């Protein structure tokens, strides 16, 4: 039966691709496979591979990949590493907003595909999304971070812990706030769910979100995970704003 299903799927795919060809998620041009960008949009994305060894700030240029920026030396984040797939720009913003507010949930797989290169060495880590408050989740219908986390864990779904963190109170949208106000707003807004405490005690965790701006949300979530017994927290995102560039999301 499994072989028959595979054969039928293989026969149907050319028909589906002809009627509904895969398209670039940014510009809509036809591309040669699902979850891929066209060459032009791919080249416009600023792919991030270097930066501060801890927070990943792309404005930090150092010969040593473990070198830390001044901000991390002065005030070490509660997470071990933070890596983003691309720098926040026009195309990265378009993808993030279409997923978050436009109902384009298939973009979670596109994002996860791009994030995969920053998952090396974390094969044993639990994958935990940044949670939404239940009121916002009801209005939106889904949590974009959870969709990305699920796509990242698709080959090993046992790693996925969707309900590890809970948002204990609703917070206003952060995009109009500065870094200090953001940090104050989300302080104490996250907690490790009690029934998940034993399972994550001493664990390595990949904390997943869509966009990293000031780091306030990631820091608050990482603190909650560390208080609950997590040994390491590694933040992974689709896009990030460089520290000196301010907000835009």
N, C-alpha and C positions, 0 to 999 in steps of 0.2 A: 504493500500500500504506500509506504514511504517513497519507494522508487517511482511508482506511478505518479504520485503527487509532484515529485521533482521533475518528471518528464513533462507533465501538463504545465507546470510553472514555466519551464524552459520554452515550451511552445507558445505560451501566452505572452511572454515578455516582449518579443519583437512587435507583436500587434499593439500592445500597450505603449511601447516606446514610439511607435509610428503615430498613434492617435494623440498621445500625451507625452511628448518627448521631455526628458529632464532639462530643466532650465537653471541658469545661474540664479542663485537666491538674491543677488543684489540688483542686477540689471535686467534679468529675464531672458537673456540670449540662450539659445539652445546649446547644451554642453554634452559631453560624451559619457556622462554617468551621473547617477543620483548623488546628491549631497556634495556637488563640486561647484566651484566658481569657474567662470570663464577666465581665460588667460589675462584679459585686460583688468578685470576686477581683482584677480589674485595678485597681480603685480602692484596694484594700488594699495593693497593691505601692507601695513608695516609689521612684518613678522618679527616677534621678539624672541631672541635667543641669548642676549647678553644683558647684563645689568647688575644691580646690587645682588650679592649672593643670598641675601635673606628676603628683602621685600621686592626684589626684582625691578626696581626703578630703572627704566631704560635710559635715563639721563646720566646714570653712573657708568662711566667707561673705565674699566680696569683690566689689566692683563691677567689677573688672578680671578677665576670665576667665583671664588669664595670670598672675595673682598666685599666688605660691607660699606654702605654709605654712611655719612655722618649722622643721619637721622636714626638709623638702626643702632649705631654705636652709642648714641646719646640716650635713646629710649628704645631698647630692644622690643620688637613685637612679641606677642605671646605665641606666635607660630614659627615653625622652623624655616619654611620656605614659602614664597608666593611666586607663582608663575602665571603669566597670561599668554594666550596664543598670539594676540595682535595688539598693537597700540590703538587707543581709542581715536577714531577718525570718522570721516563721512560714511564709508562703507561699513565699518564695524558698528557704528551707531545705528545705521539702517537695519542691519541684521538683528541687533539687540532689541530695537523697538518693535520690529515686526514680530519677533518671538514674544516679547513681554506684553505688548498691548494689541497686536494685530491678529492674534489667534493663529499664527503660522507655526504650529507646534512641531512640524517636521524640521524646522530649522535647528531644533535641539540636536539632531543627528549631524547636521552640517557642522555645528559648533563643536560637538564632541570629537568629530573626525579631526578637526584642526587642533584640538587640545591634546590629542593622544600622544604627541611627541614629548609632552611635559609630564607624562605619567610613568616614564622609565624609572625603575627602581622602587616603585610603589605597588607592586603586584600583590603584596600581602596586606595592603591598607584597606580599611573600611571606607566606603564612599558615602559621605553625608552632605546633603544639600543645605544651604541657608534656608530657613523656614520663612513662610509668610504667616502673618497673623490670620486667624480663621476668618475674620471679617473681610479682609482683602482677598483671601482665597475663595470665599463664596462669591464675591463680585466678579473676580477674574475667571474663575473656573479651573484654574491650574496654577501650579508654581513652576515658573520657568527654570529655576535652579534644579528642581526635582526632575524635570524632563531631561536636562543635560546630564545630571547624575545617572539617571536610568540608562541613557544612551552610552555613557562611559562604562557602565557595568554590564553592558549587554552580553559580553562573552562569559561573564562570571557573576550572575545576578545575586549570588549569596553574599557578595561584598557590599551590596547596597543596603543602607540603613536609612530609609526615608524619614522615619519619625524619631531619629535620635535627639534632635533639638526641637524645642518648642519656643515660640515667640510669646512671652508671658504677657505682653501688653501691646496695644496698637501704637505705632509711632507715625508721625507725619512723614510725608515724602521728604527725602533728604536733599534733592537736587538743588534747591535754592539756598542751602546752608553752607557755611564754611566748615573747615575741618574740625575746629574746636566745638562748634555747635552740633555737628554730626555726632562727635564722640559723646557729648553730653546727652544727646537725644537717645542714643541706643544703649547707654550704660545700664546694665542690669535687665535689658529687654529680652535676653535669651537664657535658656536653662536646659540642662541635659534632662531628658525624660527619665524619671526614676526607674522605670522598668528596663531601661537600656543601660543603666549604670554598670551592672556586673559584666555585661557582654563587651563593653568598651573600655573596661579598666585595663590599663597598660597597653592599649591598642595604638597603632599608627592609623591616622585618619587623614583622608583627603576631603577637605571642605570645599564644596563646589558652589560657585555663584556665576552670574552672567558678566557683570562689570565690576571692576575694582576702581574706586575713585580716590577717596581719602584713606581707605582702609578701616574706617570706623566699624563697619558691620563685621568685617572679617576678624578684627581684633576682639570684638565683643563675643562673637561665636567661639573663637579659639579659647578665650578665657573660660567660657562656660564648659567647653570640652575638657580643658586642662583641670579645672576644679573637679570635674566628674571622674578624673583618673586617667585621661588619655595621656599616652607617653609622648606622642608627637602629633602635630597638626601641620599639614601641608595644604596651602590654599591654591586652588586652581580655578582660573576664570577664562572667559572668552576674550575680553578686552580690558585694558587698564589705561587710566589717565596717568601720565607722568607727573611726578610730585610738583614740579614747578609750573605745570600748565593749568592748574585749577580744575574747576568742575565743567561739565558740559552735558550731564546726563540727569 
